[in-house]
Amino acid sequence: MSGRTLWKFALTAVVVGWSLLSIFPTQDTPFPEYVRSAVTVDPSGFETVVEKAQAAVDADTYPSLFVALSAVATEDDVDLSRFFPEINLADIPKLETRNDVLVGELLKSSKGKIRQGLDLVGGVSVTFRIDPDALGEDEFLKQEQLSKAVEIMRNRLDGSGVAEPLIRPRGSDQIEIQLPGLNTRSNPDLLSNISKPAKLELRLVSREQMQGLIDPYTTPRSQWPAGYEVLTRDINLPDGRVSESAFFVKRISEVAGSAISEAFAAQGLSGGWEVQLRFSGEGEGRVFEVTSRIVNEDRRTGVQQPLAIVLDGDLYSAPVINEPLSTSAVITGDFSQREAIELANVLNNPLEVKLIQDEVYEVGPTLAKEAQDSSKQAMLWGAGLVIIFMVLYYWAGGVVAVFSGIVNILIVLGVLASFQATLTLPGVAALVLTLGMGVDANILIFERIREELKQGKALRNAVHGGFEKAFSTIVDANITTLITAAILIALGTGPVKGFGVTLAIGIVASVFAALIASRGLLEFLVEKAVAKRVLGLPGLPIRKVPFMNFRRPAFIASWILVVVGVAVTFMRADEIFGIDFLGGDEVVLSYVERPTDEAILSLAQTEALGEIIITEQTDIGTGTSMLKIQTDRDIGPVAVEKMQAAFPDAYLEMQGITTIGAAVSEEIQRNGFLSVAAALLGILTYVALRFEFGYGLGAIVATIHDVLMTIGLFVIFGGQFTAPMLAAILMIVGYSINDTIVVFDRIREELGLDPDASLKDIVHLSINRVLSRTIWTSLSTLLAAGTLLIFGAGVIQDFALVFVLGILTGTFSSIFIATPVFFWYHKGDRRHVEDGEEPLQRYDWEVSTREARPGKD
C-alpha cells in the first residue's frame, strides 16, 4: 500500500474509532447496575454503602438510589471518591459536595451517548406559573412578559438548538417545559436550576463591620445599620470542614444584573472553577464609578470595604476591591465545572419575573409505538434500497460509496453525541436521507472516472483523474451549503439553529467521507488489483438534448405553478399550520381502560378532528397516570365528546382543559426567515466571487423557486406544517444549492475547454454531461425519501413528502430555472460571461489534472 493511500486509511480509522467511542453505549444502563460495575477499588466496601442506600429507598426515605447514595455516604462520613479514584475530585474539600459531584458523574456516565427525543421515549414535563405579583395589570403586558419568559427559558435550555426541548406558553400565566429522557427523581436539582431568576447584584458590605464596630453574630437586630441585612456564605476549608462567614450587606444594590453583557465559566489561577463577568457599556461606567468610590474611601480610612456579589438573594462572594473595575468581575464559590457553566448560562439569560413550580409529570412518547415501528422499518428499507442500488449499478464503486455513507453517518452521530444532542425520529429520518444524499459526491466522482475511462486512460489514472476533476465541484457545492449552515447557526434560534449545527456537521463529514475515506478505499482496491473493474453497468450515453430550447415554456409553467401554490397557501393559511405553530387545546383525561393511540388517531381521522397529539402523563408524587390530548384550538371539548362516545368502556373523564401556545415561537419563525434570507445573500456573494455574478443570480432564483414550489405543492397535497417541517424545508435549501453548483461548475469548465463554442452549446453540453450524475443522485435520494413517504407514519410522512417534492423541484430548477437565468443575464453571449469573470481561479490545494479534450463532442 502506497503512502498516499496509507495515511487516508489511518485517518479514516482514527475518525471512525473516535466516532464509535462517542456513540457507544447507545442505551442507558440502570443506575444501580452501572455503579456496581463501575467501582474499581474495594467493591465489597462499596456494596455495603449501596445496600444501605437501597434499603433507605425501599423505606421511602429517598426517592431513588441516585439521591440516597450520596446522602447515606455523607451521613456515615464515607468518601465515595475512594471507590472511584479515576474520577479526580481532590479539588473539592467538602465531603458532601464531593459525594454529590461523584454520584452526578456516575449518573452521567450511566446514560447512553445518544439521547432520544420526546417523540421516542418521552421525558419530564414541568409547568411553571409566573408569580402573580410580578405580572402587570395590562393584558398586552402580561402576554409580553410571558413570551419573553418563554424565550429566556428556551435560551437557557437549548443554547445550541440540539437538545430538542418543548417550551411553550400554557394558559395566560404558565410555561410548560418538556425535557426528553430526563427523570426528576434522579436529577432533583433540575427544576430549581432551570427556573432561577438569576438576579445578580453588586452590593456594599458595611464599612462599620470591617472596622470592627459591629459583628453580624453578636449585634442585636435593633442595632443593625439602617438599610442593611445579614447574608452568610459557606467557605470550604482545606481539611474538608465548612466555615461560615457573615456580612452586613446593603439591601439596595449598587449595580444590577442588567449591566452584565456576558458571563462565562473559566478556571481560575488556583485551578478551581469560577464565573467571569463582562459589563455592558453603561454597566462599565457604573461599575467604575462604584469601585472608584470604594477604593478612594479605603485609602482615606485605611479599611478595605468588600463588594458583595449576590445572586437571587444568596451571597456568593465578597471580594476586596484593590483597583477600580470597569470591564469585568469574577464570581468565586467552590464551583464544579458543571455548576459554573450552569450559573453562567442563567446569568446570560436572566428572568425578569419569578417562576413558581406548578406541576411535574413524567410524560410518555408523543409518537405512537405503531407509528414508531412502521417509520423505523421504512428507514431500514430506505437505507437498504440505496445500498442495493449503489452496489448493483456501480459494483466495487457502489461498495466504496456505501462504506463512505456509513463513515459519514458514524461521524455525524459521533459529533452529535459529543454535543449531547437529542435524536428525534425525524432526526433519524434525516440521517437516512443523509445516506441518500451522501452518495452524491461518490456518484459525481464515479461519473468523472467513467469519462476518464472513455478517453482510454488506465484504471489507476482514471481514478486519480476522476477524483481531481470532481474535487473543485465538491468543494464549491459544499462551501455554499456550509455558508447556509453557518448563517443558520449565527442568526437562528431553537430548531433552526439546531438544524444549522447538524447541517454543518453533515457537510464536513460528507466531504471527509468522499475525499478521504472513499478515495483511500478505492485507491487500495485499484493498487492491489482487487477490483479489475471499478464501475459495473455501463453509464448513460451522453445525448445532445437541447434543454435550452424548452427553457421558456418550462420556466413559465414552473412559475405559474409556484404562484398557484403560494395563492393556495395564503387561502389555506388558517388550516396549514399545526399545533407546533399555532398552539391549541390541551385536555387531561382520567380513564379506567385506556384506548390505544391507534384507536384515538383513527377516530380523529374519521371524525375530522384535525391534528391530535397523544401522550401519557404520570404524576411524580402519586404515580397516577392520565391521558393528555392536544388538539387544534377549540377542538378539545369536541374531541372529548367523540372519544367518550366511541370508547364507553374507558370511562374517560375530563380533569382539565387549557390553552397551550406555540412550540415554534414567532421569534423562531422570524429568525428562521431572516437566516434563510441572509444565507441566500451569502451564497450569492460567494458564487459571484468564486464564479461570476450571473451564476450567483441563477443559484439564488432557483433556490427561492424550489422553496416556494415545495411549500406550495406540500399545501396543495394537504400537508400541515409542524416543527420538523422547518428542518425539511431547510434541507431543501441545501439540496437545491448543491445540485445547481454541480451544473454551473461544469459550465465554467466547458467554457475553458472549448473557446470556440457558443454559450448555448456549452450549456447544452454541460447539462448533458452531468445528466447521469443528476439522475442517479436524485434516484438514490428518492429511494430513501420515497420509502419513508410510503411506509412511514405521522410526521415522518410529511417530512418525507417535503423532501420528495424538494428533490424533484431541485433537479428541475437546476436545468430549467438556474441555467436559463444565468443564460438570460448574459444575453446568451459567452463574451459577456468572460468579461465579468476572472480567469478560472484554483484553490491553493487543488492539483490540476485537466487536459484539453481532443475535438468536440
Number of C-alpha atoms within 10 A of each C-alpha: 11 9 8 11 18 15 14 19 19 13 15 20 14 12 18 20 15 15 22 16 14 23 22 13 15 15 14 16 15 11 20 16 10 16 21 14 10 14 20 14 14 11 13 11 10 20 14 11 19 21 13 16 24 21 15 19 18 13 10 10 13 19 17 20 24 24 20 23 24 26 19 20 21 18 9 9 11 17 16 22 20 16 16 19 13 11 13 12 17 10 14 20 18 18 22 20 18 23 23 19 20 20 22 17 12 19 20 13 17 20 18 18 25 23 23 23 24 27 20 20 17 23 24 21 26 19 22 21 20 22 14 14 9 13 18 13 10 9 11 10 12 18 16 14 19 24 19 15 24 22 21 18 22 22 18 21 23 21 15 22 24 23 23 23 22 20 25 27 26 23 17 16 18 23 25 22 23 22 21 28 20 18 17 19 15 17 14 13 10 13 15 12 15 18 18 21 19 24 20 21 24 21 23 24 25 21 20 14 16 16 14 8 9 18 17 17 11 7 12 10 11 7 8 16 16 9 10 17 16 17 19 16 16 15 18 18 12 11 9 14 11 14 10 9 15 14 23 24 28 21 16 13 16 17 19 17 19 16 20 22 18 16 24 18 23 17 15 13 8 7 9 17 23 25 24 19 21 18 21 18 13 12 21 19 15 19 24 17 15 19 21 18 12 23 22 15 15 18 11 10 12 11 14 20 24 24 23 26 25 23 20 12 13 13 22 20 21 22 17 16 16 16 12 16 18 20 17 18 17 18 24 18 18 20 19 20 16 12 17 24 19 19 24 23 21 23 26 21 22 20 21 14 19 20 23 16 17 13 13 21 22 23 27 24 20 20 22 20 15 12 18 20 14 17 27 20 15 25 27 16 18 28 25 14 17 24 23 17 16 23 19 15 16 23 19 21 26 25 20 25 31 24 18 29 28 16 25 29 22 22 27 25 25 25 20 23 22 15 16 16 23 21 22 20 21 23 18 16 25 24 21 26 25 24 27 26 23 29 29 26 27 31 24 25 29 25 22 23 27 20 17 20 18 11 12 10 15 11 19 17 14 21 23 17 24 22 23 20 21 23 19 18 21 24 16 19 24 22 19 22 23 22 21 28 29 19 20 30 23 13 19 27 27 29 25 30 28 24 26 30 21 22 25 23 20 23 22 16 21 30 21 20 27 28 21 19 28 29 24 22 22 23 21 19 20 17 16 10 11 12 17 12 14 21 20 15 9 9 15 12 10 14 13 14 11 15 18 18 11 11 17 13 10 18 18 13 12 19 15 13 15 21 15 16 21 20 13 15 20 14 11 14 11 10 16 19 19 22 25 20 18 19 23 23 21 26 22 21 20 18 15 11 12 16 17 12 20 14 13 20 18 12 16 18 13 10 12 10 17 17 17 20 17 22 21 20 23 19 15 17 9 7 11 11 17 22 22 22 20 24 26 24 18 12 18 22 16 12 24 18 13 15 19 15 13 14 15 11 13 16 16 23 16 18 12 11 17 16 19 25 25 19 23 22 22 13 14 19 18 12 19 22 16 16 25 21 16 17 24 25 16 19 23 23 17 18 24 17 14 18 23 21 21 23 28 28 23 26 30 25 17 28 26 16 21 30 22 22 25 27 23 23 22 23 23 16 10 11 22 17 20 20 20 20 22 17 23 20 20 21 23 23 24 22 21 29 25 23 24 27 26 23 23 27 19 20 23 20 15 19 21 14 16 14 11 10 14 15 22 18 14 22 28 21 23 22 26 20 22 18 20 18 24 21 12 18 24 20 19 27 25 24 23 31 31 20 21 31 26 14 18 25 22 14 22 30 21 24 28 27 24 26 30 24 21 27 25 16 23 32 21 21 26 27 24 22 30 29 28 25 22 23 21 12 17 19 14 16 14 18 13 14 23 16 10 14 18 12 10 12 9 11 10 6 6 11 13 12 12 11 8 9 11 7 6 8 8
